[in-house]
């Protein structure tokens, strides 16, 4: 699962750098919070970081990381704001 998380983070980073227009047509409606959080959490988990704190271990888990990326992808694909 670590390699999958790392590959998801790399693909999100590459997609944002190569084709930023796919995320938003204007700068006011970019769901960058969810996307960058998910990408960062995927990187942290993907490189093998193991937190001793239970909260940080949960925060950097693939469950949270993939959920953040999924919410951002949903928002980008359907162009709908989610809280």
KETOR-895515 format. One record per atom (N, C-alpha, C, O): residue number from 1; x, y, z; atom name. Coordinates in Angstrom, 2 decimals. Each point is the difference from the previous one (the first is absolute). Example, Ala and Ser with C-alpha at 12.3 -4.5 7.8 and 13.67 -1.06 7.14 Angstrom:
SITE  seq       xx       yy       zz  atom
SITE    1    13.19    -5.69     7.80     N
SITE    1    -0.89     1.19     0.00    CA
SITE    1     0.90     1.20     0.00     C
SITE    1     1.04    -0.02     0.66     O
SITE    2    -1.39     1.07    -1.38     N
SITE    2     0.82     1.19     0.06    CA
SITE    2    -0.77     1.09     0.73     C
SITE    2     0.51     1.11     0.17     O
REM end
This chain:
SITE  seq       xx       yy       zz  atom
SITE    1     0.82    -1.20     0.00     N
SITE    1    -0.82     1.20     0.00    CA
SITE    1     0.86     1.25     0.00     C
SITE    1    -0.43     1.05    -0.47     O
SITE    2     1.66    -1.15     1.00     N
SITE    2     0.87     1.18     0.02    CA
SITE    2     0.38     0.42    -1.41     C
SITE    2    -0.01     1.19    -0.31     O
SITE    3     0.33    -2.15    -0.52     N
SITE    3     0.39     0.37    -1.37    CA
SITE    3    -1.19     0.59    -0.76     C
SITE    3     0.18     0.91    -0.80     O
SITE    4    -1.38    -1.42     1.06     N
SITE    4    -1.18     0.55    -0.65    CA
SITE    4    -0.25     1.43     0.46     C
SITE    4    -0.33     0.86    -0.82     O
SITE    5     0.49    -0.59     2.10     N
SITE    5    -0.16     1.36     0.51    CA
SITE    5     1.04     0.93    -0.61     C
SITE    5    -0.32     1.13    -0.37     O
SITE    6     1.55    -1.61     0.28     N
SITE    6     1.05     0.82    -0.59    CA
SITE    6    -0.28     0.28    -1.47     C
SITE    6     0.23     1.12    -0.47     O
SITE    7    -0.71    -2.11    -0.26     N
SITE    7    -0.33     0.20    -1.42    CA
SITE    7    -1.18     0.94    -0.18     C
SITE    7    -0.02     0.80    -0.94     O
SITE    8    -0.97    -0.88     1.83     N
SITE    8    -1.13     0.94    -0.05    CA
SITE    8     0.50     1.42     0.23     C
SITE    8    -0.40     0.93    -0.72     O
SITE    9     1.27    -0.75     1.70     N
SITE    9     0.54     1.33     0.28    CA
SITE    9     0.81     0.52    -1.18     C
SITE    9    -0.12     1.17    -0.36     O
SITE   10     0.94    -2.01    -0.23     N
SITE   10     0.78     0.42    -1.17    CA
SITE   10    -0.89     0.37    -1.18     C
SITE   10     0.25     0.98    -0.70     O
SITE   11    -1.29    -1.77     0.48     N
SITE   11    -0.89     0.29    -1.13    CA
SITE   11    -0.79     1.29     0.22     C
SITE   11    -0.21     0.76    -0.94     O
SITE   12    -0.24    -0.51     2.17     N
SITE   12    -0.71     1.25     0.29    CA
SITE   12     0.94     1.18    -0.18     C
SITE   12    -0.39     1.01    -0.60     O
SITE   13     1.61    -1.11     1.11     N
SITE   13     0.97     1.09    -0.15    CA
SITE   13     0.32     0.25    -1.47     C
SITE   13     0.04     1.15    -0.43     O
SITE   14     0.17    -2.20    -0.33     N
SITE   14     0.30     0.15    -1.43    CA
SITE   14    -1.19     0.60    -0.74     C
SITE   14     0.18     0.87    -0.86     O
SITE   15    -1.37    -1.31     1.18     N
SITE   15    -1.20     0.51    -0.66    CA
SITE   15    -0.19     1.49     0.28     C
SITE   15    -0.34     0.77    -0.90     O
SITE   16     0.55    -0.37     2.13     N
SITE   16    -0.16     1.42     0.36    CA
SITE   16     1.06     0.85    -0.68     C
SITE   16    -0.30     1.11    -0.43     O
SITE   17     1.51    -1.61     0.34     N
SITE   17     1.08     0.77    -0.63    CA
SITE   17    -0.14     0.05    -1.51     C
SITE   17     0.19     1.06    -0.61     O
SITE   18    -0.52    -2.18     0.00     N
SITE   18    -0.07    -0.07    -1.46    CA
SITE   18    -1.26     0.65    -0.57     C
SITE   18     0.06     0.69    -1.01     O
SITE   19    -1.19    -0.92     1.65     N
SITE   19    -1.27     0.51    -0.54    CA
SITE   19    -0.85     0.64     1.10     C
SITE   19    -0.99    -0.59     0.43     O
SITE   20     1.38     1.78     0.03     N
SITE   20    -0.75     0.64     1.09    CA
SITE   20    -1.41     0.43    -0.39     C
SITE   20    -0.86     0.15     0.87     O
SITE   21     0.59     0.05    -2.15     N
SITE   21    -1.34     0.40    -0.45    CA
SITE   21    -1.04    -1.08     0.24     C
SITE   21    -1.20     0.30     0.03     O
SITE   22     1.62    -1.53     0.12     N
SITE   22    -0.95    -1.08     0.25    CA
SITE   22    -0.64     0.12     1.37     C
SITE   22    -1.11    -0.49     0.22     O
SITE   23     1.80     1.13     0.70     N
SITE   23    -0.51     0.12     1.35    CA
SITE   23    -1.06     1.07     0.09     C
SITE   23    -1.04    -0.20     0.64     O
SITE   24     1.28     1.34    -1.26     N
SITE   24    -0.98     1.10     0.06    CA
SITE   24     0.23     0.96    -1.16     C
SITE   24     1.12     0.20    -0.45     O
SITE   25    -2.20     0.37    -0.01     N
SITE   25     0.11     0.97    -1.09    CA
SITE   25     0.40     1.38     0.50     C
SITE   25     0.56     0.80    -0.75     O
SITE   26    -0.85    -0.51     2.01     N
SITE   26     0.42     1.27     0.60    CA
SITE   26     0.61    -0.28     1.37     C
SITE   26    -0.19    -1.08     0.56     O
SITE   27     0.90     2.02    -0.03     N
SITE   27     0.72    -0.21     1.25    CA
SITE   27    -0.88     0.08     1.25     C
SITE   27     0.47    -0.32     1.09     O
SITE   28    -1.71     0.73    -1.24     N
SITE   28    -0.85     0.14     1.18    CA
SITE   28    -0.71    -1.30     0.39     C
SITE   28    -0.51    -0.11     1.11     O
SITE   29     0.46    -0.85    -2.00     N
SITE   29    -0.75    -1.22     0.29    CA
SITE   29     0.88    -1.25     0.06     C
SITE   29    -0.47    -1.10    -0.28     O
SITE   30     1.71     1.27     0.63     N
SITE   30     0.92    -1.13     0.06    CA
SITE   30    -0.17    -0.75     1.33     C
SITE   30     0.13     0.61     1.06     O
SITE   31    -0.41    -1.92    -1.10     N
SITE   31    -0.10    -0.79     1.24    CA
SITE   31     1.37    -0.47     0.46     C
SITE   31     0.19    -1.18     0.30     O
SITE   32     0.76     2.10    -0.25     N
SITE   32     1.38    -0.39     0.28    CA
SITE   32     0.20    -0.48     1.43     C
SITE   32     0.96    -0.73     0.26     O
SITE   33    -1.81     1.10     0.65     N
SITE   33     0.16    -0.45     1.38    CA
SITE   33    -0.08    -1.50     0.12     C
SITE   33     0.92    -0.63     0.54     O
SITE   34    -1.99     0.04    -1.03     N
SITE   34    -0.18    -1.45     0.07    CA
SITE   34     1.07    -0.71    -0.82     C
SITE   34     0.57    -1.00     0.44     O
SITE   35    -0.30     1.51    -1.62     N
SITE   35     0.93    -0.67    -0.90    CA
SITE   35     1.43     0.01     0.55     C
SITE   35     0.67    -1.03     0.00     O
SITE   36    -0.23     2.17     0.47     N
SITE   36     1.37     0.09     0.52    CA
SITE   36     0.15    -0.72     1.33     C
SITE   36     1.06    -0.58     0.27     O
SITE   37    -2.09     0.60     0.56     N
SITE   37     0.06    -0.78     1.24    CA
SITE   37     0.10    -1.50    -0.31     C
SITE   37     0.84    -0.70     0.57     O
SITE   38    -1.69     0.23    -1.46     N
SITE   38     0.04    -1.42    -0.37    CA
SITE   38     1.32    -0.40    -0.62     C
SITE   38     0.55    -1.06     0.30     O
SITE   39    -0.03     1.93    -1.19     N
SITE   39     1.28    -0.27    -0.63    CA
SITE   39     1.12    -0.05     1.05     C
SITE   39     0.85    -0.88    -0.04     O
SITE   40    -0.87     1.83     0.96     N
SITE   40     1.03     0.04     1.04    CA
SITE   40    -0.08    -1.22     0.91     C
SITE   40     1.02    -0.60     0.33     O
SITE   41    -2.24     0.23     0.07     N
SITE   41    -0.16    -1.17     0.85    CA
SITE   41     0.44    -1.27    -0.73     C
SITE   41     0.59    -0.89     0.61     O
SITE   42    -0.86     0.81    -1.92     N
SITE   42     0.45    -1.15    -0.78    CA
SITE   42     1.52    -0.06    -0.05     C
SITE   42     0.59    -1.08     0.12     O
SITE   43     0.05     2.24    -0.30     N
SITE   43     1.47     0.03     0.00    CA
SITE   43     0.55    -0.46     1.35     C
SITE   43     0.92    -0.81     0.06     O
SITE   44    -1.49     1.34     1.02     N
SITE   44     0.50    -0.34     1.33    CA
SITE   44    -0.13    -1.50     0.25     C
SITE   44     0.94    -0.63     0.48     O
SITE   45    -2.08     0.06    -0.81     N
SITE   45    -0.19    -1.44     0.19    CA
SITE   45     0.85    -0.79    -0.98     C
SITE   45     0.57    -1.04     0.34     O
SITE   46    -0.49     1.54    -1.58     N
SITE   46     0.71    -0.73    -1.05    CA
SITE   46     1.49    -0.13     0.22     C
SITE   46     0.60    -0.99    -0.41     O
SITE   47     0.01     1.98     1.04     N
SITE   47     1.45    -0.08     0.23    CA
SITE   47     0.34    -0.83     1.23     C
SITE   47     1.17    -0.26     0.26     O
SITE   48    -2.17    -0.16     0.50     N
SITE   48     0.23    -0.92     1.10    CA
SITE   48     0.00     0.61     1.38     C
SITE   48     0.47    -0.64     0.94     O
SITE   49    -0.96     1.85    -0.78     N
SITE   49    -0.05     0.63     1.31    CA
SITE   49    -0.98    -0.76     0.89     C
SITE   49    -1.12    -0.29    -0.39     O
SITE   50     1.57    -0.02     1.61     N
SITE   50    -0.86    -0.67     0.97    CA
SITE   50    -0.05     0.85     1.26     C
SITE   50     0.98     0.11     0.74     O
SITE   51    -2.13     0.49    -0.50     N
SITE   51    -0.16     0.87     1.16    CA
SITE   51    -0.23    -0.81     1.26     C
SITE   51    -0.65    -1.05    -0.03     O
SITE   52     1.18     1.52     1.13     N
SITE   52    -0.22    -0.67     1.28    CA
SITE   52    -1.29     0.47     0.64     C
SITE   52    -0.63    -0.74     0.76     O
SITE   53     0.24     1.95    -1.05     N
SITE   53    -1.24     0.57     0.52    CA
SITE   53    -1.17    -0.63    -0.75     C
SITE   53     0.02    -0.10    -1.23     O
SITE   54    -1.04    -0.32     1.96     N
SITE   54    -1.15    -0.68    -0.64    CA
SITE   54    -0.75     0.92    -0.96     C
SITE   54    -0.43    -0.43    -1.07     O
SITE   55     0.28     1.70     1.46     N
SITE   55    -0.72     0.93    -0.86    CA
SITE   55     0.76     0.22    -1.31     C
SITE   55    -0.61    -0.02    -1.08     O
SITE   56     1.91     0.23     1.16     N
SITE   56     0.80     0.18    -1.21    CA
SITE   56     0.05    -1.27    -0.84     C
SITE   56     0.01     0.07    -1.23     O
SITE   57     0.02    -1.22     1.88     N
SITE   57    -0.03    -1.26    -0.74    CA
SITE   57    -1.30    -0.13    -0.79     C
SITE   57     0.00    -0.46    -1.14     O
SITE   58    -1.10     0.88     1.75     N
SITE   58    -1.28    -0.02    -0.72    CA
SITE   58    -0.02     1.04    -1.11     C
SITE   58    -0.47    -0.27    -1.11     O
SITE   59     0.97     1.46     1.40     N
SITE   59    -0.01     1.10    -0.96    CA
SITE   59     0.80    -0.34    -1.26     C
SITE   59    -0.40     0.34    -1.11     O
SITE   60     1.53    -1.00     1.29     N
SITE   60     0.85    -0.36    -1.13    CA
SITE   60    -0.27    -1.39    -0.53     C
SITE   60     0.85    -0.59    -0.67     O
SITE   61    -2.01     0.05     0.95     N
SITE   61    -0.37    -1.32    -0.50    CA
SITE   61    -0.54     0.12    -1.43     C
SITE   61    -0.43     1.08    -0.41     O
SITE   62     0.45    -2.18    -0.33     N
SITE   62    -0.54     0.06    -1.36    CA
SITE   62    -1.50     0.28    -0.02     C
SITE   62    -0.51     0.56    -0.97     O
SITE   63    -0.20    -0.93     2.01     N
SITE   63    -1.43     0.27     0.06    CA
SITE   63    -0.28     1.50    -0.11     C
SITE   63    -0.83     0.43    -0.80     O
SITE   64     1.53     0.35     1.59     N
SITE   64    -0.19     1.45    -0.02    CA
SITE   64     0.55     0.60    -1.29     C
SITE   64    -0.64     0.85    -0.62     O
SITE   65     1.82    -1.29     0.22     N
SITE   65     0.65     0.55    -1.19    CA
SITE   65    -0.83    -0.25    -1.26     C
SITE   65    -0.25     0.92    -0.78     O
SITE   66    -0.17    -2.15     0.59     N
SITE   66    -0.78    -0.33    -1.19    CA
SITE   66    -1.37     0.65     0.03     C
SITE   66    -0.54     0.34    -1.05     O
SITE   67    -0.03    -0.17     2.24     N
SITE   67    -1.29     0.68     0.10    CA
SITE   67     0.13     1.46    -0.43     C
SITE   67    -0.84     0.51    -0.72     O
SITE   68     1.89     0.15     1.17     N
SITE   68     0.22     1.40    -0.40    CA
SITE   68     0.19     0.13    -1.51     C
SITE   68    -0.58     0.89    -0.62     O
SITE   69     1.37    -1.78     0.04     N
SITE   69     0.20     0.02    -1.45    CA
SITE   69    -1.31    -0.31    -0.72     C
SITE   69    -0.31     0.60    -1.03     O
SITE   70    -0.46    -1.54     1.56     N
SITE   70    -1.28    -0.35    -0.61    CA
SITE   70    -1.00     1.14     0.05     C
SITE   70    -0.70     0.25    -0.98     O
SITE   71     0.62     0.44     2.11     N
SITE   71    -0.91     1.15     0.12    CA
SITE   71     0.42     1.09    -0.97     C
SITE   71    -0.85     0.59    -0.67     O
SITE   72     2.14    -0.32     0.58     N
SITE   72     0.49     1.03    -0.93    CA
SITE   72    -0.28    -0.41    -1.45     C
SITE   72    -0.39     0.84    -0.81     O
SITE   73     0.58    -2.10     0.50     N
SITE   73    -0.28    -0.48    -1.37    CA
SITE   73    -1.47     0.14    -0.32     C
SITE   73    -0.36     0.40    -1.11     O
SITE   74    -0.50    -0.72     2.06     N
SITE   74    -1.44     0.16    -0.20    CA
SITE   74    -0.34     1.47    -0.25     C
SITE   74    -0.78     0.32    -0.89     O
SITE   75     1.37     0.56     1.70     N
SITE   75    -0.27     1.42    -0.16    CA
SITE   75     0.48     0.53    -1.34     C
SITE   75    -0.66     0.82    -0.63     O
SITE   76     1.82    -1.30     0.19     N
SITE   76     0.54     0.44    -1.29    CA
SITE   76    -0.83    -0.55    -1.15     C
SITE   76    -0.33     0.73    -0.93     O
SITE   77     0.00    -2.01     0.99     N
SITE   77    -0.72    -0.63    -1.10    CA
SITE   77    -1.41     0.56    -0.15     C
SITE   77    -0.44     0.27    -1.12     O
SITE   78    -0.26    -0.09     2.22     N
SITE   78    -1.38     0.48    -0.07    CA
SITE   78    -0.12     1.50     0.21     C
SITE   78    -1.10     0.55    -0.09     O
SITE   79     2.21     0.13     0.36     N
SITE   79     0.02     1.44     0.22    CA
SITE   79    -1.01     0.44     1.05     C
SITE   79    -0.71     0.98    -0.17     O
SITE   80     0.67    -1.73     1.27     N
SITE   80    -0.92     0.33     1.09    CA
SITE   80     0.79     0.32     1.26     C
SITE   80     0.94    -0.72     0.33     O
SITE   81    -1.30     1.75     0.38     N
SITE   81     0.68     0.29     1.26    CA
SITE   81    -0.50    -0.92     1.10     C
SITE   81    -1.21    -0.20     0.16     O
SITE   82     2.12    -0.36     0.60     N
SITE   82    -0.33    -0.84     1.15    CA
SITE   82     0.53     0.71     1.23     C
SITE   82     1.22     0.08     0.19     O
SITE   83    -2.09     0.41     0.63     N
SITE   83     0.31     0.75     1.21    CA
SITE   83     1.38     0.49     0.01     C
SITE   83     0.42     0.66     0.95     O
REM end
